[in-house]
Amino acid sequence: MSVVTTPAVLLRSFNYSETSRILRFYTRDHGVVGVMAKGTRSRSARGGTGLETFASGSLTIHFRAGRDLQTLRDFAPARDRRGLATDVLRFAGASVVAELVLEHGVQEAGPEIFDRLEAALDALAEVPRPALPCRLLQEAWGLVALLGYRPEVERCVQCGADPGADLARFDFGAGGIRCGHCAAGATGPRLGPVARQQIRGFTARIAPGHLERPRAHLRLLSDFVTYHVSGGKPLQSFRFLGSMLRGTAEASDEQGEDAAATAEEPTDEPGGRP
Ligand SMILES: [Zn+2]
């Protein structure tokens, strides 16, 4: 066993036993690390540990390769990101990028991912609230691409053709679009050229000039992540975020949302059809 100190961001914590908590960090030097923090619950009641979700700082642990939970020695927070904790929509957005990285779960050094994750959390804490869904799409797609999963939205995954001004269908299993000729029987969302270009921009963290259907884009991102990053299991944070966005837009029940879900694909962006 060795004592390891690494830059780290706390992505999730939950209580364990009367006095302890289990913490999940993304660390610059070891990727995702689970940590048992003994005796922190009583201290946390007095607000003294600095172990706030999305805080980043310097983590020191007793580290043994291969075990599920390392032992906390110290966490010295440098940034607490309380702005995320005090606004439930921002918190929901931050939870998406956190869960994305945790589900990917690689336990090896990831300095680029660490820096991108930090930048994403800072951005989500500071972006004007109406722009939050769009910023989340940039940050989350950017992380997905950095983790090695880049959607093919320029050429048909089967024949290689560029659909040009035509609609294409997204094939989640194949991780990309099918042109009209190769889309027989496909059931994924339809994507016009504007939506395809927006997705390409998101993976490079470029903001679109105007985004008409952020929820449809978020749903496509959620489904893509389910297929390619999280092993078939939808991220809970997307569901949470969806309920938040629904709450801000209109009061509707689950049934109404299901109807909206089938009608609202990112296809019909202005200019999406000739
Ligand atoms: Zn094709």
py3Dmol code that shows the C-alpha trace and the ligand (Angstrom):
import py3Dmol

protein = """\
ATOM      1  CA  MET A   1       0.000   0.000   0.000  1.00  0.00           C
ATOM      2  CA  SER A   2       1.194   3.488  -0.803  1.00  0.00           C
ATOM      3  CA  VAL A   3       0.079   7.014  -0.031  1.00  0.00           C
ATOM      4  CA  VAL A   4      -1.042   8.759  -3.205  1.00  0.00           C
ATOM      5  CA  THR A   5      -1.905  12.424  -3.742  1.00  0.00           C
ATOM      6  CA  THR A   6      -3.675  13.476  -6.924  1.00  0.00           C
ATOM      7  CA  PRO A   7      -5.877  16.275  -8.236  1.00  0.00           C
ATOM      8  CA  ALA A   8      -9.442  15.005  -7.970  1.00  0.00           C
ATOM      9  CA  VAL A   9     -13.057  16.027  -8.361  1.00  0.00           C
ATOM     10  CA  LEU A  10     -15.768  14.485  -6.178  1.00  0.00           C
ATOM     11  CA  LEU A  11     -18.551  13.236  -8.436  1.00  0.00           C
ATOM     12  CA  ARG A  12     -20.771  11.288  -6.073  1.00  0.00           C
ATOM     13  CA  SER A  13     -21.060  10.361  -2.436  1.00  0.00           C
ATOM     14  CA  PHE A  14     -23.405   8.290  -0.382  1.00  0.00           C
ATOM     15  CA  ASN A  15     -23.687   7.370   3.242  1.00  0.00           C
ATOM     16  CA  TYR A  16     -22.400   4.047   4.449  1.00  0.00           C
ATOM     17  CA  SER A  17     -23.030   2.864   7.981  1.00  0.00           C
ATOM     18  CA  GLU A  18     -23.602   5.279  10.848  1.00  0.00           C
ATOM     19  CA  THR A  19     -20.447   7.267  10.386  1.00  0.00           C
ATOM     20  CA  SER A  20     -18.907   6.642   6.986  1.00  0.00           C
ATOM     21  CA  ARG A  21     -19.392   7.670   3.396  1.00  0.00           C
ATOM     22  CA  ILE A  22     -18.398   6.134   0.103  1.00  0.00           C
ATOM     23  CA  LEU A  23     -17.031   8.700  -2.329  1.00  0.00           C
ATOM     24  CA  ARG A  24     -16.479   8.417  -6.049  1.00  0.00           C
ATOM     25  CA  PHE A  25     -13.829  10.697  -7.481  1.00  0.00           C
ATOM     26  CA  TYR A  26     -12.421  11.258 -10.902  1.00  0.00           C
ATOM     27  CA  THR A  27      -8.702  11.719 -10.391  1.00  0.00           C
ATOM     28  CA  ARG A  28      -6.113  13.053 -12.761  1.00  0.00           C
ATOM     29  CA  ASP A  29      -3.639  10.263 -12.044  1.00  0.00           C
ATOM     30  CA  HIS A  30      -5.837   7.173 -11.545  1.00  0.00           C
ATOM     31  CA  GLY A  31      -9.129   7.849 -13.331  1.00  0.00           C
ATOM     32  CA  VAL A  32     -12.234   6.798 -11.385  1.00  0.00           C
ATOM     33  CA  VAL A  33     -11.429   6.015  -7.754  1.00  0.00           C
ATOM     34  CA  GLY A  34     -13.809   4.821  -5.038  1.00  0.00           C
ATOM     35  CA  VAL A  35     -12.891   5.921  -1.528  1.00  0.00           C
ATOM     36  CA  MET A  36     -14.134   4.897   1.902  1.00  0.00           C
ATOM     37  CA  ALA A  37     -14.265   7.927   4.169  1.00  0.00           C
ATOM     38  CA  LYS A  38     -14.590   6.820   7.775  1.00  0.00           C
ATOM     39  CA  GLY A  39     -15.970   9.145  10.384  1.00  0.00           C
ATOM     40  CA  THR A  40     -16.903  11.901   7.936  1.00  0.00           C
ATOM     41  CA  ARG A  41     -20.653  11.865   8.492  1.00  0.00           C
ATOM     42  CA  SER A  42     -20.530  13.427  11.937  1.00  0.00           C
ATOM     43  CA  ARG A  43     -18.005  15.999  10.778  1.00  0.00           C
ATOM     44  CA  SER A  44     -20.057  16.706   7.683  1.00  0.00           C
ATOM     45  CA  ALA A  45     -23.038  17.542   9.873  1.00  0.00           C
ATOM     46  CA  ARG A  46     -21.006  20.444  11.134  1.00  0.00           C
ATOM     47  CA  GLY A  47     -20.108  21.343   7.563  1.00  0.00           C
ATOM     48  CA  GLY A  48     -16.379  20.957   7.994  1.00  0.00           C
ATOM     49  CA  THR A  49     -15.118  18.313   5.567  1.00  0.00           C
ATOM     50  CA  GLY A  50     -15.177  20.148   2.250  1.00  0.00           C
ATOM     51  CA  LEU A  51     -16.519  16.943   0.723  1.00  0.00           C
ATOM     52  CA  GLU A  52     -19.212  18.644  -1.351  1.00  0.00           C
ATOM     53  CA  THR A  53     -20.336  17.019  -4.574  1.00  0.00           C
ATOM     54  CA  PHE A  54     -18.478  18.549  -7.559  1.00  0.00           C
ATOM     55  CA  ALA A  55     -15.787  20.061  -5.357  1.00  0.00           C
ATOM     56  CA  SER A  56     -12.293  19.648  -6.723  1.00  0.00           C
ATOM     57  CA  GLY A  57      -8.982  19.736  -4.964  1.00  0.00           C
ATOM     58  CA  SER A  58      -6.149  17.580  -3.780  1.00  0.00           C
ATOM     59  CA  LEU A  59      -7.026  14.032  -2.737  1.00  0.00           C
ATOM     60  CA  THR A  60      -4.712  11.929  -0.599  1.00  0.00           C
ATOM     61  CA  ILE A  61      -5.514   8.237  -0.171  1.00  0.00           C
ATOM     62  CA  HIS A  62      -4.010   5.013   1.017  1.00  0.00           C
ATOM     63  CA  PHE A  63      -3.887   3.302  -2.336  1.00  0.00           C
ATOM     64  CA  ARG A  64      -3.680  -0.362  -3.202  1.00  0.00           C
ATOM     65  CA  ALA A  65      -4.046  -1.332  -6.855  1.00  0.00           C
ATOM     66  CA  GLY A  66      -6.981  -3.586  -7.633  1.00  0.00           C
ATOM     67  CA  ARG A  67      -9.178  -3.017  -4.606  1.00  0.00           C
ATOM     68  CA  ASP A  68     -12.638  -1.506  -4.997  1.00  0.00           C
ATOM     69  CA  LEU A  69     -12.377   1.121  -2.285  1.00  0.00           C
ATOM     70  CA  GLN A  70      -9.284   3.045  -1.302  1.00  0.00           C
ATOM     71  CA  THR A  71      -9.031   4.700   2.119  1.00  0.00           C
ATOM     72  CA  LEU A  72      -9.343   8.449   2.516  1.00  0.00           C
ATOM     73  CA  ARG A  73      -6.518  10.233   4.215  1.00  0.00           C
ATOM     74  CA  ASP A  74      -7.338  13.815   3.257  1.00  0.00           C
ATOM     75  CA  PHE A  75      -9.208  15.935   0.745  1.00  0.00           C
ATOM     76  CA  ALA A  76      -8.187  19.588   0.473  1.00  0.00           C
ATOM     77  CA  PRO A  77     -10.805  21.345  -1.654  1.00  0.00           C
ATOM     78  CA  ALA A  78      -9.621  24.127  -3.916  1.00  0.00           C
ATOM     79  CA  ARG A  79     -12.987  24.880  -5.509  1.00  0.00           C
ATOM     80  CA  ASP A  80     -16.351  23.969  -3.997  1.00  0.00           C
ATOM     81  CA  ARG A  81     -18.630  24.796  -6.987  1.00  0.00           C
ATOM     82  CA  ARG A  82     -21.518  25.649  -4.715  1.00  0.00           C
ATOM     83  CA  GLY A  83     -23.245  27.277  -7.702  1.00  0.00           C
ATOM     84  CA  LEU A  84     -24.032  23.768  -8.906  1.00  0.00           C
ATOM     85  CA  ALA A  85     -25.471  22.675  -5.590  1.00  0.00           C
ATOM     86  CA  THR A  86     -27.799  25.645  -5.186  1.00  0.00           C
ATOM     87  CA  ASP A  87     -29.507  25.450  -8.602  1.00  0.00           C
ATOM     88  CA  VAL A  88     -31.241  22.175  -9.308  1.00  0.00           C
ATOM     89  CA  LEU A  89     -31.074  22.548 -13.113  1.00  0.00           C
ATOM     90  CA  ARG A  90     -27.326  23.160 -13.005  1.00  0.00           C
ATOM     91  CA  PHE A  91     -26.971  20.283 -10.562  1.00  0.00           C
ATOM     92  CA  ALA A  92     -28.876  18.014 -12.978  1.00  0.00           C
ATOM     93  CA  GLY A  93     -26.616  19.036 -15.865  1.00  0.00           C
ATOM     94  CA  ALA A  94     -23.478  18.492 -13.824  1.00  0.00           C
ATOM     95  CA  SER A  95     -24.836  15.096 -12.774  1.00  0.00           C
ATOM     96  CA  VAL A  96     -24.995  14.073 -16.442  1.00  0.00           C
ATOM     97  CA  VAL A  97     -21.305  14.730 -17.082  1.00  0.00           C
ATOM     98  CA  ALA A  98     -20.412  13.154 -13.726  1.00  0.00           C
ATOM     99  CA  GLU A  99     -22.375   9.976 -14.398  1.00  0.00           C
ATOM    100  CA  LEU A 100     -21.001   9.786 -17.918  1.00  0.00           C
ATOM    101  CA  VAL A 101     -17.440   9.701 -16.623  1.00  0.00           C
ATOM    102  CA  LEU A 102     -18.274   7.356 -13.725  1.00  0.00           C
ATOM    103  CA  GLU A 103     -20.092   4.884 -15.964  1.00  0.00           C
ATOM    104  CA  HIS A 104     -17.175   4.842 -18.371  1.00  0.00           C
ATOM    105  CA  GLY A 105     -15.245   3.965 -15.246  1.00  0.00           C
ATOM    106  CA  VAL A 106     -11.678   3.716 -16.496  1.00  0.00           C
ATOM    107  CA  GLN A 107      -9.196   3.391 -13.632  1.00  0.00           C
ATOM    108  CA  GLU A 108      -6.128   4.831 -15.277  1.00  0.00           C
ATOM    109  CA  ALA A 109      -4.557   8.258 -15.618  1.00  0.00           C
ATOM    110  CA  GLY A 110      -6.721  10.596 -17.674  1.00  0.00           C
ATOM    111  CA  PRO A 111      -5.334  14.122 -17.504  1.00  0.00           C
ATOM    112  CA  GLU A 112      -7.210  15.260 -20.614  1.00  0.00           C
ATOM    113  CA  ILE A 113     -10.498  13.874 -19.348  1.00  0.00           C
ATOM    114  CA  PHE A 114      -9.863  15.387 -15.932  1.00  0.00           C
ATOM    115  CA  ASP A 115      -9.224  18.850 -17.391  1.00  0.00           C
ATOM    116  CA  ARG A 116     -12.256  18.614 -19.655  1.00  0.00           C
ATOM    117  CA  LEU A 117     -14.457  17.487 -16.783  1.00  0.00           C
ATOM    118  CA  GLU A 118     -13.291  20.402 -14.639  1.00  0.00           C
ATOM    119  CA  ALA A 119     -13.963  22.838 -17.469  1.00  0.00           C
ATOM    120  CA  ALA A 120     -17.412  21.309 -18.032  1.00  0.00           C
ATOM    121  CA  LEU A 121     -18.401  21.682 -14.383  1.00  0.00           C
ATOM    122  CA  ASP A 122     -17.156  25.276 -14.298  1.00  0.00           C
ATOM    123  CA  ALA A 123     -19.089  26.061 -17.466  1.00  0.00           C
ATOM    124  CA  LEU A 124     -22.307  24.531 -16.159  1.00  0.00           C
ATOM    125  CA  ALA A 125     -21.969  26.531 -12.946  1.00  0.00           C
ATOM    126  CA  GLU A 126     -21.602  29.809 -14.797  1.00  0.00           C
ATOM    127  CA  VAL A 127     -23.491  29.657 -18.099  1.00  0.00           C
ATOM    128  CA  PRO A 128     -26.677  31.775 -18.233  1.00  0.00           C
ATOM    129  CA  ARG A 129     -29.511  29.466 -17.259  1.00  0.00           C
ATOM    130  CA  PRO A 130     -31.435  29.526 -20.590  1.00  0.00           C
ATOM    131  CA  ALA A 131     -28.248  28.422 -22.389  1.00  0.00           C
ATOM    132  CA  LEU A 132     -27.661  25.527 -20.035  1.00  0.00           C
ATOM    133  CA  PRO A 133     -29.127  22.683 -22.170  1.00  0.00           C
ATOM    134  CA  CYS A 134     -27.072  23.793 -25.167  1.00  0.00           C
ATOM    135  CA  ARG A 135     -23.899  24.103 -23.105  1.00  0.00           C
ATOM    136  CA  LEU A 136     -24.506  20.683 -21.590  1.00  0.00           C
ATOM    137  CA  LEU A 137     -24.794  19.192 -25.095  1.00  0.00           C
ATOM    138  CA  GLN A 138     -21.410  20.677 -25.987  1.00  0.00           C
ATOM    139  CA  GLU A 139     -19.728  19.522 -22.802  1.00  0.00           C
ATOM    140  CA  ALA A 140     -21.246  16.049 -22.739  1.00  0.00           C
ATOM    141  CA  TRP A 141     -20.710  15.285 -26.445  1.00  0.00           C
ATOM    142  CA  GLY A 142     -17.184  16.668 -26.092  1.00  0.00           C
ATOM    143  CA  LEU A 143     -16.520  14.222 -23.251  1.00  0.00           C
ATOM    144  CA  VAL A 144     -18.142  11.342 -25.132  1.00  0.00           C
ATOM    145  CA  ALA A 145     -15.839  12.021 -28.092  1.00  0.00           C
ATOM    146  CA  LEU A 146     -12.817  12.356 -25.799  1.00  0.00           C
ATOM    147  CA  LEU A 147     -13.680   9.005 -24.209  1.00  0.00           C
ATOM    148  CA  GLY A 148     -13.409   7.506 -27.692  1.00  0.00           C
ATOM    149  CA  TYR A 149     -17.024   7.357 -28.871  1.00  0.00           C
ATOM    150  CA  ARG A 150     -17.534   9.703 -31.775  1.00  0.00           C
ATOM    151  CA  PRO A 151     -20.841   9.443 -33.637  1.00  0.00           C
ATOM    152  CA  GLU A 152     -20.619   9.159 -37.427  1.00  0.00           C
ATOM    153  CA  VAL A 153     -22.898  11.925 -38.671  1.00  0.00           C
ATOM    154  CA  GLU A 154     -21.266  12.780 -41.990  1.00  0.00           C
ATOM    155  CA  ARG A 155     -21.480   9.547 -43.959  1.00  0.00           C
ATOM    156  CA  CYS A 156     -23.813   6.574 -44.036  1.00  0.00           C
ATOM    157  CA  VAL A 157     -22.448   3.777 -41.842  1.00  0.00           C
ATOM    158  CA  GLN A 158     -23.425   1.224 -44.503  1.00  0.00           C
ATOM    159  CA  CYS A 159     -22.620   2.666 -47.938  1.00  0.00           C
ATOM    160  CA  GLY A 160     -20.467   5.670 -47.049  1.00  0.00           C
ATOM    161  CA  ALA A 161     -22.658   8.149 -48.918  1.00  0.00           C
ATOM    162  CA  ASP A 162     -23.064  11.728 -47.713  1.00  0.00           C
ATOM    163  CA  PRO A 163     -26.842  12.278 -47.386  1.00  0.00           C
ATOM    164  CA  GLY A 164     -26.358  15.944 -48.263  1.00  0.00           C
ATOM    165  CA  ALA A 165     -29.624  17.830 -47.903  1.00  0.00           C
ATOM    166  CA  ASP A 166     -31.623  14.641 -47.330  1.00  0.00           C
ATOM    167  CA  LEU A 167     -32.827  13.223 -44.057  1.00  0.00           C
ATOM    168  CA  ALA A 168     -30.847  10.399 -42.521  1.00  0.00           C
ATOM    169  CA  ARG A 169     -31.692   8.049 -39.681  1.00  0.00           C
ATOM    170  CA  PHE A 170     -29.492   7.542 -36.668  1.00  0.00           C
ATOM    171  CA  ASP A 171     -28.628   3.889 -36.035  1.00  0.00           C
ATOM    172  CA  PHE A 172     -27.608   3.619 -32.375  1.00  0.00           C
ATOM    173  CA  GLY A 173     -26.187   0.129 -32.696  1.00  0.00           C
ATOM    174  CA  ALA A 174     -23.910   1.218 -35.533  1.00  0.00           C
ATOM    175  CA  GLY A 175     -23.109   4.520 -33.858  1.00  0.00           C
ATOM    176  CA  GLY A 176     -23.953   6.649 -36.886  1.00  0.00           C
ATOM    177  CA  ILE A 177     -26.357   7.662 -39.601  1.00  0.00           C
ATOM    178  CA  ARG A 178     -27.942   5.668 -42.396  1.00  0.00           C
ATOM    179  CA  CYS A 179     -28.809   7.348 -45.669  1.00  0.00           C
ATOM    180  CA  GLY A 180     -32.306   7.042 -47.119  1.00  0.00           C
ATOM    181  CA  HIS A 181     -31.314   4.031 -49.239  1.00  0.00           C
ATOM    182  CA  CYS A 182     -29.835   2.090 -46.332  1.00  0.00           C
ATOM    183  CA  ALA A 183     -32.396   3.049 -43.690  1.00  0.00           C
ATOM    184  CA  ALA A 184     -35.091   0.484 -44.510  1.00  0.00           C
ATOM    185  CA  GLY A 185     -36.520  -0.859 -41.265  1.00  0.00           C
ATOM    186  CA  ALA A 186     -34.383   1.468 -39.135  1.00  0.00           C
ATOM    187  CA  THR A 187     -36.201   3.054 -36.226  1.00  0.00           C
ATOM    188  CA  GLY A 188     -33.743   5.624 -34.873  1.00  0.00           C
ATOM    189  CA  PRO A 189     -34.471   9.349 -34.948  1.00  0.00           C
ATOM    190  CA  ARG A 190     -34.460  11.161 -38.267  1.00  0.00           C
ATOM    191  CA  LEU A 191     -31.722  13.741 -38.659  1.00  0.00           C
ATOM    192  CA  GLY A 192     -31.659  16.545 -41.191  1.00  0.00           C
ATOM    193  CA  PRO A 193     -28.425  18.200 -42.314  1.00  0.00           C
ATOM    194  CA  VAL A 194     -28.700  20.973 -39.737  1.00  0.00           C
ATOM    195  CA  ALA A 195     -29.125  18.572 -36.826  1.00  0.00           C
ATOM    196  CA  ARG A 196     -26.212  16.469 -38.114  1.00  0.00           C
ATOM    197  CA  GLN A 197     -24.031  19.531 -38.326  1.00  0.00           C
ATOM    198  CA  GLN A 198     -25.045  20.549 -34.812  1.00  0.00           C
ATOM    199  CA  ILE A 199     -24.032  17.152 -33.438  1.00  0.00           C
ATOM    200  CA  ARG A 200     -20.708  17.371 -35.266  1.00  0.00           C
ATOM    201  CA  GLY A 201     -20.255  20.802 -33.684  1.00  0.00           C
ATOM    202  CA  PHE A 202     -21.146  19.553 -30.209  1.00  0.00           C
ATOM    203  CA  THR A 203     -18.439  16.885 -30.318  1.00  0.00           C
ATOM    204  CA  ALA A 204     -15.962  19.699 -31.016  1.00  0.00           C
ATOM    205  CA  ARG A 205     -17.648  21.806 -28.274  1.00  0.00           C
ATOM    206  CA  ILE A 206     -18.878  24.351 -30.797  1.00  0.00           C
ATOM    207  CA  ALA A 207     -22.146  26.089 -29.925  1.00  0.00           C
ATOM    208  CA  PRO A 208     -24.790  26.166 -32.651  1.00  0.00           C
ATOM    209  CA  GLY A 209     -26.111  29.597 -33.539  1.00  0.00           C
ATOM    210  CA  HIS A 210     -29.592  28.604 -32.556  1.00  0.00           C
ATOM    211  CA  LEU A 211     -30.936  25.362 -31.138  1.00  0.00           C
ATOM    212  CA  GLU A 212     -34.640  24.713 -31.586  1.00  0.00           C
ATOM    213  CA  ARG A 213     -34.982  21.338 -29.944  1.00  0.00           C
ATOM    214  CA  PRO A 214     -32.546  20.911 -27.097  1.00  0.00           C
ATOM    215  CA  ARG A 215     -34.613  18.174 -25.467  1.00  0.00           C
ATOM    216  CA  ALA A 216     -34.628  16.092 -28.637  1.00  0.00           C
ATOM    217  CA  HIS A 217     -30.869  16.519 -28.845  1.00  0.00           C
ATOM    218  CA  LEU A 218     -30.509  15.529 -25.195  1.00  0.00           C
ATOM    219  CA  ARG A 219     -32.574  12.418 -25.818  1.00  0.00           C
ATOM    220  CA  LEU A 220     -30.373  11.423 -28.740  1.00  0.00           C
ATOM    221  CA  LEU A 221     -27.277  11.982 -26.617  1.00  0.00           C
ATOM    222  CA  SER A 222     -28.816   9.935 -23.800  1.00  0.00           C
ATOM    223  CA  ASP A 223     -29.599   7.033 -26.138  1.00  0.00           C
ATOM    224  CA  PHE A 224     -26.139   7.175 -27.702  1.00  0.00           C
ATOM    225  CA  VAL A 225     -24.511   7.061 -24.261  1.00  0.00           C
ATOM    226  CA  THR A 226     -26.755   4.171 -23.249  1.00  0.00           C
ATOM    227  CA  TYR A 227     -25.646   2.141 -26.263  1.00  0.00           C
ATOM    228  CA  HIS A 228     -21.975   2.974 -26.314  1.00  0.00           C
ATOM    229  CA  VAL A 229     -20.734   4.167 -22.940  1.00  0.00           C
ATOM    230  CA  SER A 230     -22.860   2.769 -20.121  1.00  0.00           C
ATOM    231  CA  GLY A 231     -23.404  -0.806 -21.320  1.00  0.00           C
ATOM    232  CA  GLY A 232     -27.092  -0.588 -22.208  1.00  0.00           C
ATOM    233  CA  LYS A 233     -28.146   1.069 -18.970  1.00  0.00           C
ATOM    234  CA  PRO A 234     -29.633   4.558 -19.335  1.00  0.00           C
ATOM    235  CA  LEU A 235     -28.046   7.191 -17.123  1.00  0.00           C
ATOM    236  CA  GLN A 236     -30.375   8.153 -14.275  1.00  0.00           C
ATOM    237  CA  SER A 237     -29.155  11.724 -14.471  1.00  0.00           C
ATOM    238  CA  PHE A 238     -30.665  12.178 -17.943  1.00  0.00           C
ATOM    239  CA  ARG A 239     -34.053  11.225 -16.560  1.00  0.00           C
ATOM    240  CA  PHE A 240     -33.604  13.647 -13.694  1.00  0.00           C
ATOM    241  CA  LEU A 241     -32.540  16.411 -16.082  1.00  0.00           C
ATOM    242  CA  GLY A 242     -35.501  15.672 -18.345  1.00  0.00           C
ATOM    243  CA  SER A 243     -37.904  16.107 -15.455  1.00  0.00           C
ATOM    244  CA  MET A 244     -36.217  19.404 -14.556  1.00  0.00           C
ATOM    245  CA  LEU A 245     -36.474  20.761 -18.103  1.00  0.00           C
ATOM    246  CA  ARG A 246     -40.082  19.658 -18.300  1.00  0.00           C
ATOM    247  CA  GLY A 247     -40.739  21.534 -15.081  1.00  0.00           C
ATOM    248  CA  THR A 248     -39.286  24.729 -16.529  1.00  0.00           C
ATOM    249  CA  ALA A 249     -41.142  24.502 -19.844  1.00  0.00           C
ATOM    250  CA  GLU A 250     -44.640  23.413 -19.024  1.00  0.00           C
ATOM    251  CA  ALA A 251     -46.532  21.378 -16.465  1.00  0.00           C
ATOM    252  CA  SER A 252     -47.248  18.074 -18.141  1.00  0.00           C
ATOM    253  CA  ASP A 253     -47.751  14.537 -16.914  1.00  0.00           C
ATOM    254  CA  GLU A 254     -45.736  11.500 -17.940  1.00  0.00           C
ATOM    255  CA  GLN A 255     -48.179  10.634 -20.677  1.00  0.00           C
ATOM    256  CA  GLY A 256     -47.830  14.055 -22.249  1.00  0.00           C
ATOM    257  CA  GLU A 257     -44.066  13.703 -22.167  1.00  0.00           C
ATOM    258  CA  ASP A 258     -44.195  10.341 -23.934  1.00  0.00           C
ATOM    259  CA  ALA A 259     -46.225  11.876 -26.715  1.00  0.00           C
ATOM    260  CA  ALA A 260     -43.733  14.697 -26.984  1.00  0.00           C
ATOM    261  CA  ALA A 261     -40.911  12.192 -27.041  1.00  0.00           C
ATOM    262  CA  THR A 262     -42.051  10.586 -30.273  1.00  0.00           C
ATOM    263  CA  ALA A 263     -42.940  13.850 -31.962  1.00  0.00           C
ATOM    264  CA  GLU A 264     -39.805  15.714 -31.004  1.00  0.00           C
ATOM    265  CA  GLU A 265     -36.839  14.528 -33.004  1.00  0.00           C
ATOM    266  CA  PRO A 266     -34.000  16.852 -33.882  1.00  0.00           C
ATOM    267  CA  THR A 267     -34.828  16.455 -37.567  1.00  0.00           C
ATOM    268  CA  ASP A 268     -36.916  19.393 -38.434  1.00  0.00           C
ATOM    269  CA  GLU A 269     -34.539  22.185 -37.674  1.00  0.00           C
ATOM    270  CA  PRO A 270     -35.087  25.215 -39.896  1.00  0.00           C
ATOM    271  CA  GLY A 271     -33.234  24.546 -43.120  1.00  0.00           C
ATOM    272  CA  GLY A 272     -33.303  20.841 -42.383  1.00  0.00           C
ATOM    273  CA  ARG A 273     -35.127  20.186 -45.635  1.00  0.00           C
ATOM    274  CA  PRO A 274     -34.764  21.783 -49.041  1.00  0.00           C
TER     275      PRO A 274
END
"""
ligand_1 = """\
1
ZN
Zn -26.272 4.336 -47.213
"""
view = py3Dmol.view(width=600, height=400)
view.addModel(protein, "pdb")
view.setStyle({"model": 0}, {"cartoon": {"style": "trace"}})
view.addModel(ligand_1, "xyz")
view.setStyle({"model": 1}, {"stick": {}})
view.zoomTo()
view.show()
